[in-house]
Amino acid sequence: MSSPRVRATATAAAIVAALGRPATSIDLDERWAEADCGLAEGRTFAELEASIPDLAAALARGATEIDWPGGETAAALVERVTAAWREVTQASRPVVIVSHAGPLRIALALASGVSVDTVAFLAPGEARRIELS
């Protein structure tokens, strides 16, 4: 299961290749994509400070529950990842999820039964194994 974003699909392709499976076996799911950052997408921090100072200040404080101006709300992100996570937990086979820091943080919170604000973001390239009983 992979986010359809290029960096995620490239990682998913490497994983399926290592498993000896065809790249066509990758299930793309938009629900595993990173948050839609709306007006902040592609902007530098300096540009955010000039154009959306409240957002820049929240990011500088380390806020993680962001309602992105012109983009996705924190609640909408949690809702779509929760739906994707429920589907994964009902799978009758092992599943590898290739996603991004925000969605994976939410999935880890769901898997652990804790509040998302208690879960740290994964580092770039970091992997976690979750076994469900």
C-alpha positions in Angstrom: 0.0 0.0 0.0 1.6 3.3 -1.0 0.9 7.0 -1.2 0.7 7.9 -4.9 3.4 10.6 -4.4 6.6 10.0 -6.4 8.9 9.6 -3.5 6.6 7.0 -1.9 6.0 5.0 -5.1 9.8 4.9 -5.7 10.3 3.4 -2.3 7.4 1.0 -2.7 8.8 -0.1 -6.1 12.2 -0.8 -4.4 10.5 -2.9 -1.8 8.4 -5.0 -4.2 11.5 -5.5 -6.4 13.4 -6.7 -3.3 10.6 -9.1 -2.7 10.8 -10.4 -6.3 7.3 -9.1 -7.2 6.3 -6.9 -10.1 5.8 -3.2 -9.7 2.2 -3.7 -10.8 1.6 -5.3 -7.4 1.8 -1.9 -5.7 -1.7 -0.7 -4.5 -1.8 3.1 -4.6 -4.1 4.8 -2.1 -4.5 8.6 -2.0 -5.5 8.3 1.7 -1.8 7.6 2.5 -0.7 10.9 0.9 0.8 13.7 3.1 -1.4 16.5 4.1 -2.5 19.0 1.4 -0.6 22.1 2.5 -2.7 24.4 0.4 -1.2 27.9 0.1 2.0 26.8 1.9 2.9 24.2 -0.7 6.3 24.8 -2.2 6.9 28.0 -0.2 10.0 28.7 1.9 9.7 29.5 5.5 10.6 33.2 4.7 7.8 33.3 2.2 5.4 31.9 4.7 6.5 34.5 7.3 5.7 37.2 4.7 2.4 35.8 3.3 0.9 33.7 6.1 2.5 34.9 9.4 0.1 33.0 11.7 1.0 29.7 10.0 4.7 30.5 10.1 4.5 31.3 13.8 2.6 28.0 14.5 5.2 26.0 12.6 8.0 27.8 14.5 6.3 26.9 17.8 6.3 23.2 16.7 2.6 22.9 16.1 1.7 19.6 14.5 -2.1 19.9 14.3 -2.3 22.3 11.4 -5.3 23.5 9.4 -3.5 24.4 6.2 -4.9 27.6 4.6 -6.4 26.6 1.3 -5.6 23.0 2.0 -6.5 20.2 4.4 -7.5 20.5 8.0 -5.9 18.4 10.7 -9.2 16.7 11.4 -9.6 15.8 7.7 -6.1 14.2 7.6 -6.9 12.1 10.7 -10.2 11.0 9.2 -8.8 9.8 5.9 -5.8 8.0 7.5 -8.1 6.4 10.1 -10.3 5.0 7.2 -7.2 3.7 5.4 -5.8 2.2 8.6 -9.1 0.4 9.3 -8.9 -1.2 5.9 -5.3 -2.3 6.5 -6.2 -3.9 9.8 -8.9 -5.9 8.1 -6.5 -7.3 5.5 -5.9 -11.0 5.7 -2.3 -10.7 4.7 0.8 -8.7 5.7 0.7 -5.2 4.4 3.6 -2.8 3.9 2.6 0.9 4.0 4.8 3.4 2.2 3.6 6.9 3.2 4.8 10.2 4.8 5.5 11.5 8.3 2.0 12.9 9.0 -0.1 9.9 8.0 2.4 7.4 9.5 2.3 9.3 12.8 -1.4 9.0 12.8 -1.3 5.2 12.0 1.2 4.6 14.8 -1.1 6.4 17.2 -4.1 4.3 16.0 -2.0 1.1 16.3 -0.9 1.9 19.8 -4.2 3.2 21.1 -2.7 6.5 22.1 -3.3 10.2 21.2 -1.6 11.3 18.0 0.1 14.2 19.9 2.1 11.7 22.0 3.7 10.1 18.9 6.8 11.5 17.4 7.2 12.0 13.7 9.3 9.3 12.0 12.7 10.4 10.6 13.2 10.3 6.8 13.6 6.8 5.7 12.7 5.3 9.1 10.6 2.2 9.2 8.4 0.6 11.9 7.0 -2.9 12.1 3.5 -3.2 13.6 2.1 -6.6 14.4 -1.6 -6.9 14.9 -3.2 -9.8 16.8 
